[in-house]
Amino acid sequence: MDRLCKLIVLAILSLSLPNASAEQEFIKPNLTFCVEDTEFPPYNYFERVNGNKQATQGYDVDILAEVFAETGIEYKIVALPWRRCLKEVREGLIDAAMSASLNPQRKRDYIATQAYYALTPSYFYLQSDYANPPNIGHLDQLLSLGHVCGIKGFNYRNFGLTQIQQIDEINDLAHLPDMLKRNRCEFFLARKETLLGTLAVNKLHQFDSLIQSQPVPNVRLEPFHMLISRKSAYNHVIEEQFNRIVSELQQSGETDKILQRHLNKLKKMNQ
């Protein structure tokens, strides 16, 4: 059955190529995927050697390896500023972006795969500023309590914030501790799981005990997807292969194992 699936995928690939000739029996694409260069751990982050950033690793990297393991398809992963990553996917220069949430514009601009994980929309603040969590029923109410910050180019529509234009943007999640300490931000919007990972890879474990997080009230877990370029010659092949393999990995529990492996790595970094 595995051999049959492989042959079917390779046959689809050969048909999807423009001007494919009969002599080119199975021409395989060389794909490019992009991730956020300021890191989104445990989903994508850099390996460190003596404090220097090396190759990209993480859940996304391992998922792609599983997705294309049996196809012989070659691909590479590049780390770019998030806005550039999305722009080059939209323009067809890159085949797909990993770890993206959805909003109406992205649904129009890209082909979204099925969700392959979900995160908790949260807001963070210094414990010393609030003995008890702020009493809010909607995220917009934070704006009346102080400056609300987020990362430039990130999508916060799924946080339930209607006045998105009032977010103060910073370039890098690792700058958060300094922004909070200097009262440049009273609150910071982030997905809980990735912020804690970011503190770990940047060796900011001492700051972990100073901040508190609360899930955004009345908001569901936020699903994350691969966004595929509508201009990629292989978009439907990528979508079919990704959705099929990820479904199998989820059903077998393998995605949970992959995620836990990287959570364990981050935990060691934070020691």
N, C-alpha and C positions, 0 to 999 in steps of 0.2 A: 504493500500500500504506500509506504514512504517513497519507494522508487517511482511509482505511478504519479504521485503528487509532484515529485521533482520534475519528471518529464513534462507534465502538464504546464508547470510554471515556466520551464525553459521554452516550451513551444509558444506560450503567450508572449514571452519576451521577444522571440524572434519575429513574431507577427507585428509587435508594437513598434518596431523600429521603422522609420521612414526609409524608403528605397532599399529595403532589405532584399538581397538577391538570393537565388536558390542555392548558390554555392556557399553562402554564409549560413551554415546549418543552424547554429545556435549562437547568435551574437549577444553577448551579455553586456548590460549597461555598466557604466562606472558612475556611481551616484555620489552626491555630496549632501550631507546633513549639517545643519548648524545648531549650536547651542549658545547660551548666554555666556559671555566671556567674564562677567563678574561673579560667576558661579551660582548654582542653584542646588546646593547639596541637600539630600543625598542623591539627587537625580543626575546632576552633572557637576563635577568639580575637578580641580587639578590635583594630580599626584604631586607630592612634595618630596624633593630630595635635598637634604641639607638646607631646607628653607626655600629652595628654588622651585618654581612651578614647572612641571613637566607635562606629560600627556594628560589629556582629559580622561577621566574615569567616572564611574557612577552607574546608577540604575539605567539611564538612557543608553549608555554605551553597551551594557550587558544585554539589554533588550534587543538592540539592533543586531548584536552578534547572534542571538538566538533566531531572530527573524530571518536572517539571510544565510544561516549556517549551511543549509542543504541546497542552496541555489547556485553557488559558485559566483554570485554577483559580487563585484568589487565595489567598495564605497569608502569614503573618508568622512571624518567628523571635524568640523572647523569651529573654533570658538570666536564669536564676533560680538560687538556691542549689539544689544537686543534689537534696537531699531533698524540697524543695518542688516542684521540677520533676517528680519521679517521683510525688509525692502527687497533684498536679493532673492528671497523665495518668491515674492510676488512678481518680480520681473523675470523669473525663470532662470536666474544665474545659479541658484542653488535649488536642489530638488525638494527639500523639506526642512522644517524647523521642528525641533523636539521641545517637549514640555511647554505647551502653550495653552492658556485658557481661551475661552471663546467670548466674543461679543458680536453684535450684528454685523459690524464692518468686516471682521475676520471671517465670518461665515460667507460673506460675499466674495472676499478676495482669495480664499484658499479652499482646498478640499480638506476637511477635518476627518481624521480617523476616529474610530471609537475611542472612548476615554480609556486610558490605561493606568491611571491612578487618580486619587482625589486628595485635596488638601483642605485644611481648616482656615478660612479667612479669620484673621485675628487682629487685635490692636494691642500695642505694647506701650508701657510707660514705666517710669522709675517708681519702685516701691516707696521710696522716701517721699514722693509727691502725693501719694494716696494711701492712707491707712486701709481704706476699703475701696473696692472697685467703683469706678464712676457709675452712677445710677442712670443708665440710658436704655431706651427701648429701641432706638434706631441710630445708626452710625452718624447720621447728619448732626446729631446732638453733640458729638465731640467737638465740632467746629466752634461751638460757643464756649468751650472750656479751655481751648488753647490751640496752638498750631498743630495741624495734622500733616504728617510727612509720608512720602512714599518714594518709590524708585522711578526715575525718569523713564518713560516708555512702557512701564508695566500697566497691565489691565486691572483696574479696580472696580469695574462695573459689577462684577459678581459679589462685591462686598456690600452692596445695597446702598452705596453712597450716591446721592443724586447730584450733589454739588462738587463733582469731580474736579472742576477747574480751581477749587479752593485748596487743593492739596499742594503743599510745598514739596518740590521734587529735589531729591539728591541723586548723585550719580552712582553711588556704590553702597550696597547694604552694609558693608564693613564700616562705613562712616557713622552708622547709627549711634554707637555709644557716645562719641564725641558730641553729636548733635543734641542728644538728650541731656548730657551733662552741662552743656552750655546754654540749655533752655532755648535752643533754636527750634526744637520740636518738643512739644509736650506729649504727643502721641505719634506712634508710627504704625502704619498698616503693613502687614506681612502675613504670609502663610506660616503658621506656627512651625510646621515641620522643617521648612527650609531656613527660617531664621535661626533656629537652634543649631542647624548644621553649619550655617555661615559663621556663627560665633566659634564653632569648633575648629573649622579649617583656618580661621584667622587668629587662633590662639587667644581668644577673648573670653576664656572660660571664667575668669574672675568677674566679668561683667554679667554673666548668667545669673548670679545670685542677687544682682541689683535691680533687675527688671522683672516685671510681672506681665502676664498676657491674659487676655480675655477673648473668648470667641466672639465674633461679631453677632449680636443678638438677632434672632429670627432669620438667619441665613444658613443655607444648606452647605454641605461639603462641596467644594469647587472641583469639578472634573477637569483633567488635563489631557491634551490630545497632541498628536503629531499634525502639523499643518503642512499640507503638500501643495506644491506649486501647480496652479492650473495650466501653466505653460510647460511643465516638464513632460517630455515625451513618454515618460514611464509612470505618470501619476496614478493611473488605474492599476498598474501592476504593483506599485508600492502599496497602495491602499488595500488591495486584496490580500497581498502577502502579509502585511502588518496585522490587519484585523484577524486573519485566520490564525496566525501563530500566537498572537497575544491572547486570543480567546482560549487556545489550548493551554498556554502557560498559566492563565488565571484559573482554569478549571483544575489543573493538576496541583495548584498551590506553589508553582515554581516562582511566580512573581513575588510572592511573600518572602520566599527564601532569598531571592536576589536583593530585595529591599533590605532585609535584615542584615545581610552581609555588609552592606554599605553603612548601615546604622552602626554596626559594630566597629567598622573602621573609623567612623567619625568619633565614636566614643573614646577610642584609643588616642585619637588626636587631641582630645580635650583633657587628657590626663596629665 
